[in-house]
Amino acid sequence: MNKLAVVVLSALSLGSVSALAAPVTVNGGTVHFKGDVVNAACAVDAGSDGQTVPMGQVRTAKLAQAGSTSSAVGFKIQLNDCDTTISTKAAVAFSGVAIDSANPTVLSLQGAAAGGATNVGVQILDGAGAALALDGATFSTPSALNDGKNLLNFQARYFATGAATAGAANADATFKVQYQ
């Protein structure tokens, strides 16, 4: 019994020593908060900013000659908290680097010199399938707004400027919304 009491007392005293140890604080890192406060009819949903449109794999045979296109992939830009007493329509303009002056609606791919696909770019289409300019000043056909949440429909596809070669085929564009 005495031995059991000694073991229990020893365990309790060790527990109380560790409970008295000073807390340790270390630097954990940085948290970035990004956003904007806007004076507009709607707010662009955070999920629409920085979204990735999965283009999937397309065979070079499908893009074997200038003017060939892949199937279009749909994507949406979501507008939240819309107030139609301020604006009743919204249009979008895209900005990006065109692949060349002969194809001003075709986005240049990233890293084309570093093993990327060649003779191909990405084309952005409005909901009706019309190719959109990449100048940041030419807006899509305006869409009627409803109070609350709205989804603006777009599409993207690969567009060949010659016989496409295999490789990564990624591109970026920015957008802005015009309320009317």
C-alpha positions in Angstrom: 0.0 0.0 0.0 2.8 2.4 0.9 4.5 1.7 -2.4 1.3 2.5 -4.3 0.9 5.8 -2.3 4.5 6.8 -3.2 3.9 6.1 -6.9 0.6 8.1 -6.8 2.3 11.0 -5.0 5.2 10.9 -7.5 2.9 11.0 -10.4 0.9 13.9 -9.0 4.0 15.9 -8.2 5.3 15.4 -11.8 1.9 16.5 -13.2 2.0 19.7 -11.1 5.5 20.5 -12.3 4.5 20.3 -16.0 1.3 22.3 -15.3 3.5 25.1 -13.9 5.7 25.3 -17.1 5.6 28.7 -18.8 3.5 28.9 -22.0 5.6 29.1 -25.2 4.6 31.5 -28.1 6.0 31.3 -31.6 5.4 33.2 -34.8 2.8 31.4 -36.9 2.8 33.3 -40.2 0.8 35.9 -42.1 -2.8 36.0 -43.1 -3.6 38.1 -46.2 -7.0 39.8 -46.5 -7.9 41.0 -50.0 -11.1 42.7 -51.2 -12.7 46.0 -52.2 -15.5 48.1 -51.0 -17.5 49.2 -54.1 -20.1 51.8 -54.8 -22.0 49.7 -57.4 -25.3 47.9 -58.0 -23.7 44.5 -57.1 -20.7 43.0 -55.6 -18.6 40.4 -57.5 -18.7 37.1 -55.6 -15.3 36.1 -54.1 -15.5 32.8 -55.8 -15.6 34.5 -59.2 -12.4 36.4 -58.6 -9.5 34.1 -59.2 -11.5 31.2 -60.4 -10.0 28.4 -62.5 -11.8 27.2 -65.6 -10.9 23.5 -66.1 -10.3 23.3 -69.9 -9.3 19.6 -69.7 -7.2 17.8 -72.3 -7.7 18.4 -76.0 -5.9 16.4 -78.7 -3.6 18.2 -81.1 -5.5 16.5 -84.0 -8.6 18.6 -82.9 -6.5 21.8 -83.3 -4.6 20.8 -86.4 -5.2 23.9 -88.5 -5.7 27.7 -88.0 -9.3 28.5 -86.9 -9.9 25.0 -85.3 -11.5 25.1 -81.9 -12.1 22.8 -79.0 -15.4 22.3 -77.4 -16.4 25.3 -75.2 -16.3 25.0 -71.4 -18.9 27.1 -69.5 -18.0 29.4 -66.6 -19.9 32.0 -64.6 -19.3 35.3 -62.9 -21.5 35.6 -59.9 -22.8 39.0 -58.7 -24.2 39.2 -55.2 -26.5 41.6 -53.4 -27.7 43.3 -56.6 -30.0 46.3 -56.3 -32.0 47.0 -59.4 -33.0 50.4 -58.2 -29.3 51.4 -58.8 -28.7 49.5 -62.1 -30.8 47.0 -64.2 -28.0 45.6 -66.4 -24.4 44.4 -66.2 -21.8 43.8 -68.8 -18.3 42.4 -68.6 -15.0 43.3 -70.3 -12.0 41.0 -70.3 -8.3 42.1 -70.5 -5.4 39.9 -71.5 -2.5 39.6 -73.9 -3.7 38.6 -77.4 -1.7 35.8 -79.1 -1.0 38.1 -82.1 -2.5 41.1 -83.9 -4.4 38.9 -86.4 -6.2 37.2 -83.5 -7.3 39.9 -81.0 -9.8 37.7 -79.3 -7.4 34.9 -78.6 -5.5 34.9 -75.3 -1.8 34.1 -75.4 -0.7 31.1 -73.3 1.6 31.4 -70.3 5.1 30.1 -70.7 4.9 29.3 -74.4 8.7 29.3 -74.6 9.0 26.8 -71.7 7.5 23.6 -73.1 4.0 24.9 -73.5 1.6 24.3 -76.3 2.2 26.4 -79.4 -0.1 27.8 -82.2 -3.0 27.8 -79.8 -4.6 30.2 -77.3 -7.8 30.6 -75.3 -10.9 32.4 -76.6 -13.5 33.8 -74.2 -17.1 33.7 -75.5 -20.3 35.4 -74.2 -23.3 33.3 -73.3 -24.4 33.4 -77.0 -21.1 32.1 -78.2 -19.7 35.4 -79.6 -15.9 35.9 -79.1 -15.1 38.7 -76.8 -12.3 41.3 -77.3 -9.4 41.3 -74.8 -9.0 45.1 -74.6 -10.7 45.7 -71.3 -12.9 48.3 -73.0 -15.3 46.2 -75.2 -18.1 44.9 -73.0 -20.2 41.9 -73.5 -23.9 42.2 -74.3 -25.5 43.5 -71.1 -27.4 41.0 -69.0 -30.6 42.0 -67.1 -30.1 42.0 -63.4 -32.5 40.7 -60.7 -32.4 41.8 -57.0 -30.0 39.6 -55.1 -27.7 37.0 -56.7 -27.1 36.9 -60.5 -25.0 34.6 -62.7 -23.4 35.9 -65.9 -22.7 33.0 -68.3 -19.5 32.8 -70.4 -17.6 30.1 -72.2 -13.9 29.4 -73.0 -12.3 27.3 -75.7 -9.0 26.6 -77.3 -8.5 28.3 -80.6 -5.7 27.2 -83.1 -3.7 29.8 -85.0 -1.9 27.1 -86.8 -1.1 23.4 -86.2 -1.1 23.1 -82.4 1.7 21.4 -80.7 1.3 19.6 -77.3 2.2 21.1 -74.0 0.6 23.1 -71.1 -2.1 25.4 -72.3 -2.9 27.9 -69.5 -3.9 31.5 -69.9 -5.0 34.4 -67.6 -7.5 37.2 -68.2 -8.8 39.9 -65.8 -12.3 41.2 -66.0 -14.3 44.2 -65.0 -18.1 44.7 -64.7 -20.0 47.7 -66.0 -23.4 48.4 -64.5 -26.1 50.2 -66.5 
